[in-house]
């Protein structure tokens, strides 16, 4: 009787192990809203060493282009659109981003700590 219980416990543990590993690899989610030539928030503080996912929402009436040269990311969104970018684990530091369609007013920084 003890062997089947041990096997069932071991099987349950092994079945849960891949799920736990995937959860640890899931990116940390952040939200960035663009409206009227501005990003809110303009600065994102993110954990260093973790993948991050930035959901970008265009609440404005004109297109935007989220762009970060150091991160090699760009995303164009029409008015009312939303999309996301996933960024590899970052080293501690600052990573600027901007809206190419509104370069004078839409600037921000991702700060990995």
Biopython code that builds the backbone (N, CA, C, O; Angstrom):
import numpy as np
from Bio.PDB.StructureBuilder import StructureBuilder

atoms = [
    (1, "UNK", "N", (0.810, -1.197, 0.000)),
    (1, "UNK", "CA", (0.000, 0.000, 0.000)),
    (1, "UNK", "C", (0.854, 1.261, 0.000)),
    (1, "UNK", "O", (0.442, 2.255, -0.598)),
    (2, "UNK", "N", (2.011, 1.273, 0.634)),
    (2, "UNK", "CA", (2.835, 2.466, 0.715)),
    (2, "UNK", "C", (3.490, 2.795, -0.624)),
    (2, "UNK", "O", (3.703, 3.968, -0.929)),
    (3, "UNK", "N", (3.810, 1.795, -1.419)),
    (3, "UNK", "CA", (4.470, 2.020, -2.706)),
    (3, "UNK", "C", (3.556, 2.793, -3.663)),
    (3, "UNK", "O", (4.019, 3.757, -4.273)),
    (4, "UNK", "N", (2.268, 2.413, -3.827)),
    (4, "UNK", "CA", (1.413, 3.192, -4.724)),
    (4, "UNK", "C", (1.256, 4.650, -4.270)),
    (4, "UNK", "O", (1.207, 5.552, -5.106)),
    (5, "UNK", "N", (1.179, 4.884, -2.967)),
    (5, "UNK", "CA", (1.060, 6.252, -2.468)),
    (5, "UNK", "C", (2.330, 7.040, -2.773)),
    (5, "UNK", "O", (2.259, 8.205, -3.166)),
    (6, "UNK", "N", (3.473, 6.419, -2.595)),
    (6, "UNK", "CA", (4.747, 7.069, -2.895)),
    (6, "UNK", "C", (4.847, 7.383, -4.384)),
    (6, "UNK", "O", (5.290, 8.469, -4.760)),
    (7, "UNK", "N", (4.440, 6.441, -5.232)),
    (7, "UNK", "CA", (4.480, 6.669, -6.687)),
    (7, "UNK", "C", (3.519, 7.779, -7.101)),
    (7, "UNK", "O", (3.841, 8.590, -7.969)),
    (8, "UNK", "N", (2.352, 7.816, -6.489)),
    (8, "UNK", "CA", (1.380, 8.864, -6.814)),
    (8, "UNK", "C", (1.915, 10.235, -6.394)),
    (8, "UNK", "O", (1.750, 11.214, -7.122)),
    (9, "UNK", "N", (2.547, 10.306, -5.235)),
    (9, "UNK", "CA", (3.124, 11.569, -4.758)),
    (9, "UNK", "C", (4.254, 12.017, -5.680)),
    (9, "UNK", "O", (4.342, 13.191, -6.042)),
    (10, "UNK", "N", (5.108, 11.082, -6.054)),
    (10, "UNK", "CA", (6.214, 11.396, -6.953)),
    (10, "UNK", "C", (5.700, 11.858, -8.310)),
    (10, "UNK", "O", (6.233, 12.811, -8.878)),
    (11, "UNK", "N", (4.674, 11.198, -8.835)),
    (11, "UNK", "CA", (4.094, 11.581, -10.127)),
    (11, "UNK", "C", (3.505, 12.989, -10.054)),
    (11, "UNK", "O", (3.669, 13.774, -10.988)),
    (12, "UNK", "N", (2.827, 13.314, -8.966)),
    (12, "UNK", "CA", (2.241, 14.651, -8.810)),
    (12, "UNK", "C", (3.343, 15.706, -8.748)),
    (12, "UNK", "O", (3.209, 16.774, -9.345)),
    (13, "UNK", "N", (4.421, 15.419, -8.039)),
    (13, "UNK", "CA", (5.537, 16.357, -7.935)),
    (13, "UNK", "C", (6.166, 16.588, -9.301)),
    (13, "UNK", "O", (6.432, 17.731, -9.674)),
    (14, "UNK", "N", (6.406, 15.525, -10.045)),
    (14, "UNK", "CA", (7.026, 15.662, -11.361)),
    (14, "UNK", "C", (6.123, 16.397, -12.345)),
    (14, "UNK", "O", (6.608, 17.130, -13.207)),
    (15, "UNK", "N", (4.835, 16.207, -12.222)),
    (15, "UNK", "CA", (3.899, 16.897, -13.111)),
    (15, "UNK", "C", (3.876, 18.386, -12.817)),
    (15, "UNK", "O", (3.697, 19.190, -13.732)),
    (16, "UNK", "N", (4.052, 18.768, -11.566)),
    (16, "UNK", "CA", (4.011, 20.181, -11.191)),
    (16, "UNK", "C", (5.336, 20.887, -11.464)),
    (16, "UNK", "O", (5.346, 22.108, -11.616)),
    (17, "UNK", "N", (6.432, 20.177, -11.530)),
    (17, "UNK", "CA", (7.757, 20.790, -11.685)),
    (17, "UNK", "C", (7.872, 21.645, -12.945)),
    (17, "UNK", "O", (8.358, 22.772, -12.845)),
    (18, "UNK", "N", (7.452, 21.180, -14.131)),
    (18, "UNK", "CA", (7.571, 22.045, -15.308)),
    (18, "UNK", "C", (6.733, 23.308, -15.190)),
    (18, "UNK", "O", (7.145, 24.362, -15.675)),
    (19, "UNK", "N", (5.572, 23.227, -14.560)),
    (19, "UNK", "CA", (4.720, 24.397, -14.386)),
    (19, "UNK", "C", (5.401, 25.427, -13.509)),
    (19, "UNK", "O", (5.359, 26.619, -13.814)),
    (20, "UNK", "N", (6.023, 24.999, -12.436)),
    (20, "UNK", "CA", (6.729, 25.922, -11.547)),
    (20, "UNK", "C", (7.901, 26.574, -12.284)),
    (20, "UNK", "O", (8.160, 27.765, -12.109)),
    (21, "UNK", "N", (8.598, 25.806, -13.095)),
    (21, "UNK", "CA", (9.727, 26.355, -13.842)),
    (21, "UNK", "C", (9.246, 27.393, -14.854)),
    (21, "UNK", "O", (9.895, 28.423, -15.036)),
    (22, "UNK", "N", (8.129, 27.136, -15.508)),
    (22, "UNK", "CA", (7.599, 28.096, -16.471)),
    (22, "UNK", "C", (7.158, 29.374, -15.779)),
    (22, "UNK", "O", (7.364, 30.466, -16.310)),
    (23, "UNK", "N", (6.558, 29.257, -14.608)),
    (23, "UNK", "CA", (6.104, 30.442, -13.890)),
    (23, "UNK", "C", (7.285, 31.340, -13.534)),
    (23, "UNK", "O", (7.165, 32.564, -13.588)),
    (24, "UNK", "N", (8.417, 30.755, -13.173)),
    (24, "UNK", "CA", (9.594, 31.553, -12.832)),
    (24, "UNK", "C", (10.149, 32.271, -14.057)),
    (24, "UNK", "O", (10.788, 33.314, -13.921)),
    (25, "UNK", "N", (9.914, 31.727, -15.253)),
    (25, "UNK", "CA", (10.409, 32.338, -16.486)),
    (25, "UNK", "C", (9.424, 33.332, -17.089)),
    (25, "UNK", "O", (9.764, 34.043, -18.034)),
    (26, "UNK", "N", (8.201, 33.390, -16.548)),
    (26, "UNK", "CA", (7.213, 34.318, -17.081)),
    (26, "UNK", "C", (7.720, 35.748, -16.939)),
    (26, "UNK", "O", (8.279, 36.105, -15.902)),
    (27, "UNK", "N", (7.531, 36.571, -17.972)),
    (27, "UNK", "CA", (7.998, 37.950, -17.852)),
    (27, "UNK", "C", (7.150, 38.743, -16.860)),
    (27, "UNK", "O", (5.963, 38.473, -16.677)),
    (28, "UNK", "N", (7.785, 39.725, -16.226)),
    (28, "UNK", "CA", (7.092, 40.637, -15.328)),
    (28, "UNK", "C", (6.395, 41.678, -16.197)),
    (28, "UNK", "O", (7.022, 42.260, -17.083)),
    (29, "UNK", "N", (5.115, 41.919, -15.958)),
    (29, "UNK", "CA", (4.307, 42.784, -16.814)),
    (29, "UNK", "C", (4.310, 44.237, -16.335)),
    (29, "UNK", "O", (4.150, 44.519, -15.147)),
    (30, "UNK", "N", (4.495, 45.153, -17.294)),
    (30, "UNK", "CA", (4.413, 46.593, -17.049)),
    (30, "UNK", "C", (3.517, 47.193, -18.116)),
    (30, "UNK", "O", (3.394, 46.636, -19.207)),
    (31, "UNK", "N", (2.884, 48.332, -17.815)),
    (31, "UNK", "CA", (1.967, 48.986, -18.752)),
    (31, "UNK", "C", (2.466, 50.389, -19.039)),
    (31, "UNK", "O", (2.860, 51.123, -18.133)),
    (32, "UNK", "N", (2.444, 50.750, -20.312)),
    (32, "UNK", "CA", (2.882, 52.065, -20.764)),
    (32, "UNK", "C", (1.778, 52.629, -21.654)),
    (32, "UNK", "O", (1.380, 51.992, -22.629)),
    (33, "UNK", "N", (1.281, 53.825, -21.322)),
    (33, "UNK", "CA", (0.196, 54.435, -22.083)),
    (33, "UNK", "C", (0.728, 55.663, -22.809)),
    (33, "UNK", "O", (1.392, 56.508, -22.208)),
    (34, "UNK", "N", (0.438, 55.757, -24.091)),
    (34, "UNK", "CA", (0.811, 56.915, -24.906)),
    (34, "UNK", "C", (-0.447, 57.711, -25.221)),
    (34, "UNK", "O", (-1.462, 57.163, -25.651)),
    (35, "UNK", "N", (-0.356, 59.021, -24.996)),
    (35, "UNK", "CA", (-1.501, 59.888, -25.311)),
    (35, "UNK", "C", (-1.012, 61.315, -25.486)),
    (35, "UNK", "O", (-0.262, 61.835, -24.661)),
    (36, "UNK", "N", (-1.445, 61.937, -26.569)),
    (36, "UNK", "CA", (-1.134, 63.343, -26.836)),
    (36, "UNK", "C", (0.360, 63.634, -26.780)),
    (36, "UNK", "O", (0.776, 64.646, -26.215)),
    (37, "UNK", "N", (1.166, 62.756, -27.362)),
    (37, "UNK", "CA", (2.602, 62.979, -27.446)),
    (37, "UNK", "C", (3.354, 62.762, -26.146)),
    (37, "UNK", "O", (4.449, 63.299, -25.977)),
    (38, "UNK", "N", (2.797, 61.990, -25.221)),
    (38, "UNK", "CA", (3.452, 61.725, -23.933)),
    (38, "UNK", "C", (3.261, 60.259, -23.544)),
    (38, "UNK", "O", (2.251, 59.638, -23.872)),
    (39, "UNK", "N", (4.258, 59.725, -22.837)),
    (39, "UNK", "CA", (4.153, 58.386, -22.254)),
    (39, "UNK", "C", (3.831, 58.516, -20.767)),
    (39, "UNK", "O", (4.339, 59.411, -20.090)),
    (40, "UNK", "N", (2.996, 57.631, -20.273)),
    (40, "UNK", "CA", (2.703, 57.577, -18.839)),
    (40, "UNK", "C", (2.787, 56.123, -18.395)),
    (40, "UNK", "O", (2.074, 55.281, -18.942)),
    (41, "UNK", "N", (3.618, 55.806, -17.441)),
    (41, "UNK", "CA", (4.588, 56.705, -16.824)),
    (41, "UNK", "C", (5.785, 56.894, -17.756)),
    (41, "UNK", "O", (6.064, 56.035, -18.592)),
    (42, "UNK", "N", (6.488, 58.014, -17.612)),
    (42, "UNK", "CA", (7.639, 58.237, -18.486)),
    (42, "UNK", "C", (8.843, 57.373, -18.112)),
    (42, "UNK", "O", (9.727, 57.143, -18.937)),
    (43, "UNK", "N", (8.875, 56.900, -16.874)),
    (43, "UNK", "CA", (9.982, 56.062, -16.423)),
    (43, "UNK", "C", (9.434, 54.779, -15.815)),
    (43, "UNK", "O", (8.516, 54.808, -14.996)),
    (44, "UNK", "N", (10.003, 53.660, -16.223)),
    (44, "UNK", "CA", (9.610, 52.361, -15.691)),
    (44, "UNK", "C", (10.771, 51.776, -14.914)),
    (44, "UNK", "O", (11.866, 51.624, -15.456)),
    (45, "UNK", "N", (10.549, 51.447, -13.654)),
    (45, "UNK", "CA", (11.561, 50.755, -12.865)),
    (45, "UNK", "C", (11.243, 49.265, -12.926)),
    (45, "UNK", "O", (10.157, 48.837, -12.534)),
    (46, "UNK", "N", (12.204, 48.474, -13.424)),
    (46, "UNK", "CA", (11.990, 47.046, -13.641)),
    (46, "UNK", "C", (13.069, 46.251, -12.915)),
    (46, "UNK", "O", (14.136, 46.784, -12.607)),
    (47, "UNK", "N", (12.793, 44.977, -12.640)),
    (47, "UNK", "CA", (13.817, 44.159, -11.986)),
    (47, "UNK", "C", (14.905, 43.753, -12.983)),
    (47, "UNK", "O", (14.610, 43.278, -14.079)),
    (48, "UNK", "N", (16.159, 43.944, -12.589)),
    (48, "UNK", "CA", (17.275, 43.481, -13.422)),
    (48, "UNK", "C", (17.304, 41.955, -13.384)),
    (48, "UNK", "O", (16.932, 41.345, -12.381)),
    (49, "UNK", "N", (17.745, 41.348, -14.473)),
    (49, "UNK", "CA", (17.896, 39.901, -14.519)),
    (49, "UNK", "C", (16.624, 39.132, -14.764)),
    (49, "UNK", "O", (16.637, 37.903, -14.697)),
    (50, "UNK", "N", (15.516, 39.809, -15.046)),
    (50, "UNK", "CA", (14.239, 39.138, -15.337)),
    (50, "UNK", "C", (13.716, 39.604, -16.687)),
    (50, "UNK", "O", (13.889, 40.761, -17.070)),
    (51, "UNK", "N", (13.072, 38.682, -17.406)),
    (51, "UNK", "CA", (12.397, 39.100, -18.638)),
    (51, "UNK", "C", (11.235, 39.999, -18.243)),
    (51, "UNK", "O", (10.572, 39.773, -17.231)),
    (52, "UNK", "N", (11.001, 41.022, -19.057)),
    (52, "UNK", "CA", (9.864, 41.895, -18.807)),
    (52, "UNK", "C", (8.994, 41.968, -20.052)),
    (52, "UNK", "O", (9.462, 41.790, -21.176)),
    (53, "UNK", "N", (7.733, 42.230, -19.820)),
    (53, "UNK", "CA", (6.783, 42.429, -20.911)),
    (53, "UNK", "C", (6.155, 43.795, -20.690)),
    (53, "UNK", "O", (5.618, 44.080, -19.620)),
    (54, "UNK", "N", (6.228, 44.635, -21.718)),
    (54, "UNK", "CA", (5.630, 45.964, -21.635)),
    (54, "UNK", "C", (4.415, 45.988, -22.543)),
    (54, "UNK", "O", (4.529, 45.842, -23.760)),
    (55, "UNK", "N", (3.252, 46.174, -21.938)),
    (55, "UNK", "CA", (2.029, 46.361, -22.712)),
    (55, "UNK", "C", (1.957, 47.844, -23.059)),
    (55, "UNK", "O", (1.964, 48.695, -22.170)),
    (56, "UNK", "N", (1.888, 48.149, -24.346)),
    (56, "UNK", "CA", (1.854, 49.534, -24.815)),
    (56, "UNK", "C", (0.443, 49.818, -25.315)),
    (56, "UNK", "O", (-0.094, 49.082, -26.144)),
    (57, "UNK", "N", (-0.144, 50.885, -24.805)),
    (57, "UNK", "CA", (-1.507, 51.276, -25.173)),
    (57, "UNK", "C", (-1.456, 52.668, -25.778)),
    (57, "UNK", "O", (-0.887, 53.587, -25.189)),
    (58, "UNK", "N", (-2.054, 52.826, -26.961)),
    (58, "UNK", "CA", (-2.138, 54.148, -27.579)),
    (58, "UNK", "C", (-3.531, 54.706, -27.323)),
    (58, "UNK", "O", (-4.481, 54.361, -28.027)),
    (59, "UNK", "N", (-3.656, 55.565, -26.320)),
    (59, "UNK", "CA", (-4.936, 56.205, -26.005)),
    (59, "UNK", "C", (-5.119, 57.516, -26.756)),
    (59, "UNK", "O", (-6.096, 58.229, -26.528)),
    (60, "UNK", "N", (-4.200, 57.838, -27.641)),
    (60, "UNK", "CA", (-4.271, 59.092, -28.386)),
    (60, "UNK", "C", (-5.027, 58.949, -29.691)),
    (60, "UNK", "O", (-5.586, 57.894, -29.994)),
    (61, "UNK", "N", (-5.034, 60.025, -30.456)),
    (61, "UNK", "CA", (-5.766, 60.063, -31.729)),
    (61, "UNK", "C", (-4.832, 60.006, -32.932)),
    (61, "UNK", "O", (-5.283, 60.081, -34.075)),
    (62, "UNK", "N", (-3.519, 59.874, -32.674)),
    (62, "UNK", "CA", (-2.541, 59.761, -33.759)),
    (62, "UNK", "C", (-1.683, 58.519, -33.533)),
    (62, "UNK", "O", (-1.612, 58.013, -32.413)),
    (63, "UNK", "N", (-1.034, 58.026, -34.580)),
    (63, "UNK", "CA", (-0.159, 56.855, -34.406)),
    (63, "UNK", "C", (1.036, 57.185, -33.508)),
    (63, "UNK", "O", (1.437, 58.341, -33.378)),
    (64, "UNK", "N", (1.590, 56.140, -32.894)),
    (64, "UNK", "CA", (2.819, 56.277, -32.107)),
    (64, "UNK", "C", (3.777, 55.177, -32.525)),
    (64, "UNK", "O", (3.380, 54.169, -33.109)),
    (65, "UNK", "N", (5.041, 55.393, -32.214)),
    (65, "UNK", "CA", (6.031, 54.334, -32.410)),
    (65, "UNK", "C", (6.916, 54.273, -31.170)),
    (65, "UNK", "O", (7.766, 55.137, -30.956)),
    (66, "UNK", "N", (6.704, 53.242, -30.358)),
    (66, "UNK", "CA", (7.584, 52.988, -29.222)),
    (66, "UNK", "C", (8.899, 52.496, -29.801)),
    (66, "UNK", "O", (8.927, 51.538, -30.574)),
    (67, "UNK", "N", (9.999, 53.161, -29.421)),
    (67, "UNK", "CA", (11.297, 52.738, -29.939)),
    (67, "UNK", "C", (12.356, 52.883, -28.860)),
    (67, "UNK", "O", (12.409, 53.885, -28.147)),
    (68, "UNK", "N", (13.204, 51.857, -28.754)),
    (68, "UNK", "CA", (14.361, 51.898, -27.865)),
    (68, "UNK", "C", (15.546, 51.352, -28.645)),
    (68, "UNK", "O", (15.591, 50.168, -28.977)),
    (69, "UNK", "N", (16.505, 52.224, -28.935)),
    (69, "UNK", "CA", (17.682, 51.799, -29.684)),
    (69, "UNK", "C", (18.543, 50.826, -28.882)),
    (69, "UNK", "O", (18.969, 49.817, -29.442)),
    (70, "UNK", "N", (18.825, 51.078, -27.585)),
    (70, "UNK", "CA", (19.668, 50.130, -26.852)),
    (70, "UNK", "C", (19.022, 48.750, -26.686)),
    (70, "UNK", "O", (19.716, 47.737, -26.596)),
    (71, "UNK", "N", (17.686, 48.725, -26.648)),
    (71, "UNK", "CA", (16.987, 47.443, -26.487)),
    (71, "UNK", "C", (16.627, 46.803, -27.820)),
    (71, "UNK", "O", (16.140, 45.674, -27.861)),
    (72, "UNK", "N", (16.868, 47.527, -28.909)),
    (72, "UNK", "CA", (16.543, 47.033, -30.259)),
    (72, "UNK", "C", (15.074, 46.623, -30.351)),
    (72, "UNK", "O", (14.745, 45.538, -30.830)),
    (73, "UNK", "N", (14.205, 47.512, -29.883)),
    (73, "UNK", "CA", (12.759, 47.278, -29.892)),
    (73, "UNK", "C", (12.065, 48.452, -30.559)),
    (73, "UNK", "O", (12.438, 49.607, -30.358)),
    (74, "UNK", "N", (11.053, 48.143, -31.353)),
    (74, "UNK", "CA", (10.179, 49.174, -31.888)),
    (74, "UNK", "C", (8.817, 48.571, -32.163)),
    (74, "UNK", "O", (8.695, 47.407, -32.547)),
    (75, "UNK", "N", (7.800, 49.384, -31.960)),
    (75, "UNK", "CA", (6.428, 48.924, -32.145)),
    (75, "UNK", "C", (5.588, 50.122, -32.554)),
    (75, "UNK", "O", (5.534, 51.120, -31.835)),
    (76, "UNK", "N", (4.929, 50.027, -33.710)),
    (76, "UNK", "CA", (4.043, 51.079, -34.199)),
    (76, "UNK", "C", (2.611, 50.693, -33.852)),
    (76, "UNK", "O", (2.179, 49.566, -34.093)),
    (77, "UNK", "N", (1.881, 51.653, -33.281)),
    (77, "UNK", "CA", (0.481, 51.421, -32.927)),
    (77, "UNK", "C", (-0.379, 52.564, -33.431)),
    (77, "UNK", "O", (-0.041, 53.736, -33.264)),
    (78, "UNK", "N", (-1.479, 52.213, -34.041)),
    (78, "UNK", "CA", (-2.449, 53.211, -34.472)),
    (78, "UNK", "C", (-3.262, 53.699, -33.291)),
    (78, "UNK", "O", (-3.152, 53.151, -32.194)),
    (79, "UNK", "N", (-4.080, 54.725, -33.500)),
    (79, "UNK", "CA", (-4.927, 55.239, -32.432)),
    (79, "UNK", "C", (-5.828, 54.136, -31.861)),
    (79, "UNK", "O", (-6.462, 53.390, -32.608)),
    (80, "UNK", "N", (-5.874, 54.045, -30.538)),
    (80, "UNK", "CA", (-6.719, 53.056, -29.871)),
    (80, "UNK", "C", (-6.147, 51.650, -29.821)),
    (80, "UNK", "O", (-6.772, 50.754, -29.254)),
    (81, "UNK", "N", (-4.980, 51.439, -30.398)),
    (81, "UNK", "CA", (-4.401, 50.086, -30.454)),
    (81, "UNK", "C", (-3.600, 49.785, -29.192)),
    (81, "UNK", "O", (-3.191, 50.684, -28.458)),
    (82, "UNK", "N", (-3.390, 48.486, -28.966)),
    (82, "UNK", "CA", (-2.525, 48.036, -27.879)),
    (82, "UNK", "C", (-1.745, 46.830, -28.355)),
    (82, "UNK", "O", (-2.238, 46.018, -29.138)),
    (83, "UNK", "N", (-0.523, 46.728, -27.870)),
    (83, "UNK", "CA", (0.350, 45.617, -28.217)),
    (83, "UNK", "C", (1.380, 45.489, -27.103)),
    (83, "UNK", "O", (1.332, 46.225, -26.118)),
    (84, "UNK", "N", (2.308, 44.557, -27.261)),
    (84, "UNK", "CA", (3.314, 44.401, -26.215)),
    (84, "UNK", "C", (4.650, 43.992, -26.820)),
    (84, "UNK", "O", (4.729, 43.487, -27.940)),
    (85, "UNK", "N", (5.696, 44.230, -26.036)),
    (85, "UNK", "CA", (7.044, 43.786, -26.381)),
    (85, "UNK", "C", (7.587, 43.026, -25.182)),
    (85, "UNK", "O", (7.344, 43.400, -24.034)),
    (86, "UNK", "N", (8.321, 41.964, -25.454)),
    (86, "UNK", "CA", (8.988, 41.202, -24.403)),
    (86, "UNK", "C", (10.476, 41.495, -24.524)),
    (86, "UNK", "O", (11.056, 41.410, -25.607)),
    (87, "UNK", "N", (11.082, 41.841, -23.396)),
    (87, "UNK", "CA", (12.487, 42.241, -23.380)),
    (87, "UNK", "C", (13.274, 41.251, -22.542)),
    (87, "UNK", "O", (12.872, 40.888, -21.437)),
    (88, "UNK", "N", (14.393, 40.825, -23.085)),
    (88, "UNK", "CA", (15.278, 39.868, -22.423)),
    (88, "UNK", "C", (15.727, 40.410, -21.067)),
    (88, "UNK", "O", (15.621, 41.613, -20.833)),
    (89, "UNK", "N", (16.225, 39.559, -20.169)),
    (89, "UNK", "CA", (16.706, 40.048, -18.870)),
    (89, "UNK", "C", (17.754, 41.143, -19.054)),
    (89, "UNK", "O", (18.702, 40.992, -19.825)),
    (90, "UNK", "N", (17.567, 42.238, -18.338)),
    (90, "UNK", "CA", (18.452, 43.397, -18.460)),
    (90, "UNK", "C", (19.477, 43.436, -17.334)),
    (90, "UNK", "O", (19.210, 43.008, -16.211)),
    (91, "UNK", "N", (20.640, 43.952, -17.655)),
    (91, "UNK", "CA", (21.635, 44.252, -16.638)),
    (91, "UNK", "C", (21.203, 45.556, -15.955)),
    (91, "UNK", "O", (20.492, 46.355, -16.565)),
    (92, "UNK", "N", (21.612, 45.784, -14.717)),
    (92, "UNK", "CA", (21.272, 47.061, -14.070)),
    (92, "UNK", "C", (21.733, 48.238, -14.939)),
    (92, "UNK", "O", (22.843, 48.240, -15.471)),
    (93, "UNK", "N", (20.867, 49.219, -15.067)),
    (93, "UNK", "CA", (21.197, 50.382, -15.882)),
    (93, "UNK", "C", (19.956, 51.079, -16.385)),
    (93, "UNK", "O", (18.835, 50.723, -16.023)),
    (94, "UNK", "N", (20.168, 52.079, -17.225)),
    (94, "UNK", "CA", (19.087, 52.874, -17.811)),
    (94, "UNK", "C", (19.023, 52.639, -19.311)),
    (94, "UNK", "O", (20.047, 52.608, -19.994)),
    (95, "UNK", "N", (17.808, 52.475, -19.811)),
    (95, "UNK", "CA", (17.574, 52.184, -21.218)),
    (95, "UNK", "C", (16.520, 53.156, -21.745)),
    (95, "UNK", "O", (15.335, 52.984, -21.458)),
    (96, "UNK", "N", (16.924, 54.171, -22.509)),
    (96, "UNK", "CA", (15.966, 55.164, -22.984)),
    (96, "UNK", "C", (15.031, 54.604, -24.060)),
    (96, "UNK", "O", (15.373, 53.678, -24.796)),
    (97, "UNK", "N", (13.834, 55.203, -24.121)),
    (97, "UNK", "CA", (12.881, 54.905, -25.192)),
    (97, "UNK", "C", (12.207, 56.212, -25.585)),
    (97, "UNK", "O", (12.257, 57.192, -24.840)),
    (98, "UNK", "N", (11.574, 56.225, -26.761)),
    (98, "UNK", "CA", (10.905, 57.432, -27.240)),
    (98, "UNK", "C", (9.840, 57.044, -28.251)),
    (98, "UNK", "O", (9.780, 55.902, -28.709)),
    (99, "UNK", "N", (9.009, 58.008, -28.588)),
    (99, "UNK", "CA", (8.000, 57.859, -29.635)),
    (99, "UNK", "C", (8.549, 58.574, -30.862)),
    (99, "UNK", "O", (8.674, 59.799, -30.866)),
    (100, "UNK", "N", (8.872, 57.828, -31.881)),
    (100, "UNK", "CA", (9.494, 58.419, -33.067)),
    (100, "UNK", "C", (8.591, 59.451, -33.744)),
    (100, "UNK", "O", (9.089, 60.347, -34.426)),
    (101, "UNK", "N", (7.266, 59.339, -33.567)),
    (101, "UNK", "CA", (6.357, 60.307, -34.168)),
    (101, "UNK", "C", (6.235, 61.585, -33.328)),
    (101, "UNK", "O", (5.765, 62.609, -33.825)),
    (102, "UNK", "N", (6.651, 61.531, -32.075)),
    (102, "UNK", "CA", (6.610, 62.694, -31.172)),
    (102, "UNK", "C", (7.938, 62.763, -30.407)),
    (102, "UNK", "O", (7.932, 62.697, -29.178)),
    (103, "UNK", "N", (9.065, 62.893, -31.094)),
    (103, "UNK", "CA", (10.368, 62.758, -30.434)),
    (103, "UNK", "C", (10.691, 63.857, -29.423)),
    (103, "UNK", "O", (11.497, 63.639, -28.518)),
    (104, "UNK", "N", (10.083, 65.024, -29.560)),
    (104, "UNK", "CA", (10.407, 66.117, -28.645)),
    (104, "UNK", "C", (9.697, 66.000, -27.299)),
    (104, "UNK", "O", (10.182, 66.522, -26.295)),
    (105, "UNK", "N", (8.555, 65.322, -27.271)),
    (105, "UNK", "CA", (7.775, 65.272, -26.026)),
    (105, "UNK", "C", (7.639, 63.869, -25.439)),
    (105, "UNK", "O", (7.407, 63.726, -24.239)),
    (106, "UNK", "N", (7.777, 62.848, -26.256)),
    (106, "UNK", "CA", (7.569, 61.471, -25.777)),
    (106, "UNK", "C", (8.894, 60.759, -25.593)),
    (106, "UNK", "O", (9.392, 60.085, -26.496)),
    (107, "UNK", "N", (9.450, 60.922, -24.410)),
    (107, "UNK", "CA", (10.693, 60.258, -24.062)),
    (107, "UNK", "C", (10.537, 59.639, -22.686)),
    (107, "UNK", "O", (9.794, 60.139, -21.841)),
    (108, "UNK", "N", (11.252, 58.540, -22.477)),
    (108, "UNK", "CA", (11.224, 57.890, -21.181)),
    (108, "UNK", "C", (12.435, 57.016, -21.000)),
    (108, "UNK", "O", (13.292, 56.913, -21.878)),
    (109, "UNK", "N", (12.491, 56.379, -19.829)),
    (109, "UNK", "CA", (13.628, 55.532, -19.500)),
    (109, "UNK", "C", (13.132, 54.299, -18.755)),
    (109, "UNK", "O", (12.285, 54.389, -17.867)),
    (110, "UNK", "N", (13.674, 53.152, -19.134)),
    (110, "UNK", "CA", (13.480, 51.923, -18.376)),
    (110, "UNK", "C", (14.714, 51.803, -17.490)),
    (110, "UNK", "O", (15.840, 51.784, -17.989)),
    (111, "UNK", "N", (14.507, 51.721, -16.181)),
    (111, "UNK", "CA", (15.606, 51.615, -15.231)),
    (111, "UNK", "C", (15.558, 50.224, -14.614)),
    (111, "UNK", "O", (14.619, 49.883, -13.894)),
    (112, "UNK", "N", (16.586, 49.424, -14.906)),
    (112, "UNK", "CA", (16.672, 48.070, -14.367)),
    (112, "UNK", "C", (17.497, 48.109, -13.086)),
    (112, "UNK", "O", (18.638, 48.571, -13.082)),
    (113, "UNK", "N", (16.907, 47.620, -12.001)),
    (113, "UNK", "CA", (17.597, 47.590, -10.703)),
    (113, "UNK", "C", (17.617, 46.176, -10.160)),
    (113, "UNK", "O", (18.152, 45.938, -9.077)),
]
sb = StructureBuilder()
sb.init_structure("model")
sb.init_model(0)
sb.init_chain("A")
sb.init_seg("    ")
for serial, (resi, resn, name, xyz) in enumerate(atoms, 1):
    if name == "N":
        sb.init_residue(resn, " ", resi, " ")
    sb.init_atom(name, np.array(xyz, "f"), 0.0, 1.0, " ", f" {name:<3s}", serial, name[0])
structure = sb.get_structure()
